[in-house]
Amino acid sequence: MRTIENYRNFDIKKSRTGKIFAYSDSDLSEYEEVKFTRSFETVSESKDAIDGYWRKK
């Protein structure tokens, strides 16, 4: 997988099959490791999920 964007302490990555995943970046992982359990169709969807994560915090 390759990182295509960093958004609000998350790395948004794209797999070889075209699916998009979001993982906590190295700065956030020092405190809490976060990985979404599903893939996303678009970068926008992953950003919405990340925004939802931060709203809950």
Backbone as XML, in Angstrom:
<?xml version="1.0"?>
<chain id="A" units="angstrom">
  <residue number="1" name="MET">
    <atom name="N" x="0.844" y="-1.179" z="0.000"/>
    <atom name="CA" x="0.000" y="0.000" z="0.000"/>
    <atom name="C" x="0.883" y="1.234" z="0.000"/>
  </residue>
  <residue number="2" name="ARG">
    <atom name="N" x="0.367" y="2.262" z="-0.615"/>
    <atom name="CA" x="1.116" y="3.522" z="-0.610"/>
    <atom name="C" x="0.236" y="4.625" z="-0.018"/>
  </residue>
  <residue number="3" name="THR">
    <atom name="N" x="0.876" y="5.508" z="0.710"/>
    <atom name="CA" x="0.161" y="6.637" z="1.307"/>
    <atom name="C" x="-0.152" y="7.648" z="0.218"/>
  </residue>
  <residue number="4" name="ILE">
    <atom name="N" x="-1.423" y="8.041" z="0.138"/>
    <atom name="CA" x="-1.809" y="9.037" z="-0.866"/>
    <atom name="C" x="-2.113" y="10.391" z="-0.238"/>
  </residue>
  <residue number="5" name="GLU">
    <atom name="N" x="-2.358" y="10.392" z="1.081"/>
    <atom name="CA" x="-2.635" y="11.662" z="1.753"/>
    <atom name="C" x="-2.520" y="11.468" z="3.255"/>
  </residue>
  <residue number="6" name="ASN">
    <atom name="N" x="-2.180" y="12.550" z="3.960"/>
    <atom name="CA" x="-2.207" y="12.560" z="5.407"/>
    <atom name="C" x="-3.267" y="13.570" z="5.811"/>
  </residue>
  <residue number="7" name="TYR">
    <atom name="N" x="-4.185" y="13.148" z="6.672"/>
    <atom name="CA" x="-5.310" y="13.999" z="7.059"/>
    <atom name="C" x="-5.574" y="13.845" z="8.547"/>
  </residue>
  <residue number="8" name="ARG">
    <atom name="N" x="-5.440" y="14.908" z="9.292"/>
    <atom name="CA" x="-5.755" y="14.952" z="10.722"/>
    <atom name="C" x="-5.148" y="13.778" z="11.490"/>
  </residue>
  <residue number="9" name="ASN">
    <atom name="N" x="-3.856" y="13.576" z="11.344"/>
    <atom name="CA" x="-3.084" y="12.532" z="12.021"/>
    <atom name="C" x="-3.421" y="11.109" z="11.560"/>
  </residue>
  <residue number="10" name="PHE">
    <atom name="N" x="-3.930" y="10.992" z="10.352"/>
    <atom name="CA" x="-4.168" y="9.680" z="9.765"/>
    <atom name="C" x="-3.509" y="9.616" z="8.394"/>
  </residue>
  <residue number="11" name="ASP">
    <atom name="N" x="-2.932" y="8.468" z="8.079"/>
    <atom name="CA" x="-2.433" y="8.209" z="6.736"/>
    <atom name="C" x="-3.549" y="7.529" z="5.951"/>
  </residue>
  <residue number="12" name="ILE">
    <atom name="N" x="-3.884" y="8.095" z="4.816"/>
    <atom name="CA" x="-4.869" y="7.495" z="3.923"/>
    <atom name="C" x="-4.067" y="6.762" z="2.858"/>
  </residue>
  <residue number="13" name="LYS">
    <atom name="N" x="-4.301" y="5.449" z="2.768"/>
    <atom name="CA" x="-3.492" y="4.613" z="1.886"/>
    <atom name="C" x="-4.368" y="3.911" z="0.857"/>
  </residue>
  <residue number="14" name="LYS">
    <atom name="N" x="-3.758" y="3.659" z="-0.300"/>
    <atom name="CA" x="-4.462" y="2.966" z="-1.380"/>
    <atom name="C" x="-3.756" y="1.648" z="-1.652"/>
  </residue>
  <residue number="15" name="SER">
    <atom name="N" x="-4.535" y="0.569" z="-1.690"/>
    <atom name="CA" x="-3.961" y="-0.750" z="-1.960"/>
    <atom name="C" x="-3.802" y="-0.958" z="-3.462"/>
  </residue>
  <residue number="16" name="ARG">
    <atom name="N" x="-3.147" y="-2.028" z="-3.820"/>
    <atom name="CA" x="-2.962" y="-2.351" z="-5.236"/>
    <atom name="C" x="-4.289" y="-2.609" z="-5.937"/>
  </residue>
  <residue number="17" name="THR">
    <atom name="N" x="-5.282" y="-3.051" z="-5.178"/>
    <atom name="CA" x="-6.594" y="-3.335" z="-5.766"/>
    <atom name="C" x="-7.467" y="-2.082" z="-5.872"/>
  </residue>
  <residue number="18" name="GLY">
    <atom name="N" x="-6.962" y="-0.947" z="-5.363"/>
    <atom name="CA" x="-7.697" y="0.307" z="-5.464"/>
    <atom name="C" x="-8.521" y="0.660" z="-4.246"/>
  </residue>
  <residue number="19" name="LYS">
    <atom name="N" x="-8.541" y="-0.209" z="-3.239"/>
    <atom name="CA" x="-9.295" y="0.097" z="-2.025"/>
    <atom name="C" x="-8.515" y="1.086" z="-1.173"/>
  </residue>
  <residue number="20" name="ILE">
    <atom name="N" x="-9.233" y="1.879" z="-0.412"/>
    <atom name="CA" x="-8.640" y="2.938" z="0.395"/>
    <atom name="C" x="-8.823" y="2.606" z="1.874"/>
  </residue>
  <residue number="21" name="PHE">
    <atom name="N" x="-7.753" y="2.772" z="2.646"/>
    <atom name="CA" x="-7.754" y="2.478" z="4.076"/>
    <atom name="C" x="-7.197" y="3.680" z="4.833"/>
  </residue>
  <residue number="22" name="ALA">
    <atom name="N" x="-7.558" y="3.787" z="6.110"/>
    <atom name="CA" x="-7.052" y="4.871" z="6.951"/>
    <atom name="C" x="-6.452" y="4.277" z="8.219"/>
  </residue>
  <residue number="23" name="TYR">
    <atom name="N" x="-5.230" y="4.704" z="8.527"/>
    <atom name="CA" x="-4.494" y="4.254" z="9.710"/>
    <atom name="C" x="-3.949" y="5.473" z="10.436"/>
  </residue>
  <residue number="24" name="SER">
    <atom name="N" x="-3.825" y="5.365" z="11.753"/>
    <atom name="CA" x="-3.197" y="6.455" z="12.504"/>
    <atom name="C" x="-1.759" y="6.629" z="12.021"/>
  </residue>
  <residue number="25" name="ASP">
    <atom name="N" x="-1.325" y="7.882" z="11.893"/>
    <atom name="CA" x="0.050" y="8.126" z="11.458"/>
    <atom name="C" x="1.004" y="7.929" z="12.635"/>
  </residue>
  <residue number="26" name="SER">
    <atom name="N" x="2.285" y="8.086" z="12.402"/>
    <atom name="CA" x="3.285" y="7.790" z="13.438"/>
    <atom name="C" x="3.128" y="8.680" z="14.669"/>
  </residue>
  <residue number="27" name="ASP">
    <atom name="N" x="2.729" y="9.939" z="14.480"/>
    <atom name="CA" x="2.560" y="10.834" z="15.631"/>
    <atom name="C" x="1.412" y="10.379" z="16.528"/>
  </residue>
  <residue number="28" name="LEU">
    <atom name="N" x="0.274" y="10.037" z="15.937"/>
    <atom name="CA" x="-0.874" y="9.583" z="16.717"/>
    <atom name="C" x="-0.616" y="8.195" z="17.299"/>
  </residue>
  <residue number="29" name="SER">
    <atom name="N" x="0.081" y="7.349" z="16.576"/>
    <atom name="CA" x="0.345" y="5.980" z="17.036"/>
    <atom name="C" x="1.178" y="5.939" z="18.305"/>
  </residue>
  <residue number="30" name="GLU">
    <atom name="N" x="1.929" y="7.001" z="18.579"/>
    <atom name="CA" x="2.684" y="7.058" z="19.832"/>
    <atom name="C" x="1.748" y="7.051" z="21.035"/>
  </residue>
  <residue number="31" name="TYR">
    <atom name="N" x="0.524" y="7.546" z="20.855"/>
    <atom name="CA" x="-0.451" y="7.634" z="21.939"/>
    <atom name="C" x="-1.539" y="6.578" z="21.818"/>
  </residue>
  <residue number="32" name="GLU">
    <atom name="N" x="-1.988" y="6.353" z="20.604"/>
    <atom name="CA" x="-3.096" y="5.425" z="20.380"/>
    <atom name="C" x="-3.052" y="4.949" z="18.929"/>
  </residue>
  <residue number="33" name="GLU">
    <atom name="N" x="-3.063" y="3.649" z="18.748"/>
    <atom name="CA" x="-3.056" y="3.090" z="17.386"/>
    <atom name="C" x="-4.495" y="2.919" z="16.918"/>
  </residue>
  <residue number="34" name="VAL">
    <atom name="N" x="-4.816" y="3.502" z="15.779"/>
    <atom name="CA" x="-6.184" y="3.452" z="15.258"/>
    <atom name="C" x="-6.152" y="2.918" z="13.834"/>
  </residue>
  <residue number="35" name="LYS">
    <atom name="N" x="-7.038" y="1.961" z="13.563"/>
    <atom name="CA" x="-7.190" y="1.429" z="12.213"/>
    <atom name="C" x="-8.678" y="1.204" z="11.986"/>
  </residue>
  <residue number="36" name="PHE">
    <atom name="N" x="-9.203" y="1.755" z="10.928"/>
    <atom name="CA" x="-10.606" y="1.530" z="10.610"/>
    <atom name="C" x="-10.768" y="0.107" z="10.093"/>
  </residue>
  <residue number="37" name="THR">
    <atom name="N" x="-11.839" y="-0.545" z="10.474"/>
    <atom name="CA" x="-12.021" y="-1.956" z="10.144"/>
    <atom name="C" x="-12.605" y="-2.180" z="8.754"/>
  </residue>
  <residue number="38" name="ARG">
    <atom name="N" x="-12.871" y="-1.137" z="8.029"/>
    <atom name="CA" x="-13.424" y="-1.300" z="6.683"/>
    <atom name="C" x="-12.624" y="-0.472" z="5.690"/>
  </residue>
  <residue number="39" name="SER">
    <atom name="N" x="-12.782" y="-0.803" z="4.442"/>
    <atom name="CA" x="-12.134" y="-0.016" z="3.391"/>
    <atom name="C" x="-13.122" y="1.041" z="2.898"/>
  </residue>
  <residue number="40" name="PHE">
    <atom name="N" x="-12.609" y="1.990" z="2.168"/>
    <atom name="CA" x="-13.427" y="3.089" z="1.650"/>
    <atom name="C" x="-13.339" y="3.119" z="0.130"/>
  </residue>
  <residue number="41" name="GLU">
    <atom name="N" x="-14.380" y="3.621" z="-0.495"/>
    <atom name="CA" x="-14.398" y="3.738" z="-1.951"/>
    <atom name="C" x="-13.664" y="4.989" z="-2.430"/>
  </residue>
  <residue number="42" name="THR">
    <atom name="N" x="-13.737" y="6.069" z="-1.629"/>
    <atom name="CA" x="-13.125" y="7.334" z="-2.016"/>
    <atom name="C" x="-12.341" y="7.933" z="-0.853"/>
  </residue>
  <residue number="43" name="VAL">
    <atom name="N" x="-11.451" y="8.848" z="-1.172"/>
    <atom name="CA" x="-10.701" y="9.569" z="-0.143"/>
    <atom name="C" x="-11.667" y="10.386" z="0.706"/>
  </residue>
  <residue number="44" name="SER">
    <atom name="N" x="-12.677" y="10.952" z="0.073"/>
    <atom name="CA" x="-13.671" y="11.752" z="0.788"/>
    <atom name="C" x="-14.382" y="10.926" z="1.866"/>
  </residue>
  <residue number="45" name="GLU">
    <atom name="N" x="-14.722" y="9.681" z="1.551"/>
    <atom name="CA" x="-15.349" y="8.793" z="2.535"/>
    <atom name="C" x="-14.429" y="8.561" z="3.726"/>
  </residue>
  <residue number="46" name="SER">
    <atom name="N" x="-13.154" y="8.347" z="3.443"/>
    <atom name="CA" x="-12.219" y="8.109" z="4.541"/>
    <atom name="C" x="-12.065" y="9.363" z="5.400"/>
  </residue>
  <residue number="47" name="LYS">
    <atom name="N" x="-12.066" y="10.527" z="4.780"/>
    <atom name="CA" x="-11.982" y="11.775" z="5.551"/>
    <atom name="C" x="-13.212" y="11.958" z="6.427"/>
  </residue>
  <residue number="48" name="ASP">
    <atom name="N" x="-14.389" y="11.597" z="5.922"/>
    <atom name="CA" x="-15.613" y="11.681" z="6.734"/>
    <atom name="C" x="-15.516" y="10.771" z="7.959"/>
  </residue>
  <residue number="49" name="ALA">
    <atom name="N" x="-14.976" y="9.567" z="7.777"/>
    <atom name="CA" x="-14.811" y="8.634" z="8.896"/>
    <atom name="C" x="-13.808" y="9.179" z="9.907"/>
  </residue>
  <residue number="50" name="ILE">
    <atom name="N" x="-12.730" y="9.772" z="9.425"/>
    <atom name="CA" x="-11.724" y="10.368" z="10.314"/>
    <atom name="C" x="-12.345" y="11.529" z="11.089"/>
  </residue>
  <residue number="51" name="ASP">
    <atom name="N" x="-13.107" y="12.376" z="10.412"/>
    <atom name="CA" x="-13.800" y="13.471" z="11.104"/>
    <atom name="C" x="-14.723" y="12.931" z="12.187"/>
  </residue>
  <residue number="52" name="GLY">
    <atom name="N" x="-15.434" y="11.836" z="11.896"/>
    <atom name="CA" x="-16.315" y="11.209" z="12.878"/>
    <atom name="C" x="-15.534" y="10.688" z="14.068"/>
  </residue>
  <residue number="53" name="TYR">
    <atom name="N" x="-14.361" y="10.122" z="13.831"/>
    <atom name="CA" x="-13.510" y="9.644" z="14.912"/>
    <atom name="C" x="-13.161" y="10.803" z="15.849"/>
  </residue>
  <residue number="54" name="TRP">
    <atom name="N" x="-12.736" y="11.944" z="15.275"/>
    <atom name="CA" x="-12.331" y="13.080" z="16.109"/>
    <atom name="C" x="-13.527" y="13.727" z="16.803"/>
  </residue>
  <residue number="55" name="ARG">
    <atom name="N" x="-14.704" y="13.687" z="16.209"/>
    <atom name="CA" x="-15.887" y="14.234" z="16.886"/>
    <atom name="C" x="-16.212" y="13.430" z="18.148"/>
  </residue>
  <residue number="56" name="LYS">
    <atom name="N" x="-15.975" y="12.124" z="18.118"/>
    <atom name="CA" x="-16.266" y="11.264" z="19.259"/>
    <atom name="C" x="-15.256" y="11.432" z="20.383"/>
  </residue>
  <residue number="57" name="LYS">
    <atom name="N" x="-14.078" y="11.943" z="20.066"/>
    <atom name="CA" x="-13.021" y="12.105" z="21.078"/>
    <atom name="C" x="-13.299" y="13.251" z="21.950"/>
  </residue>
</chain>
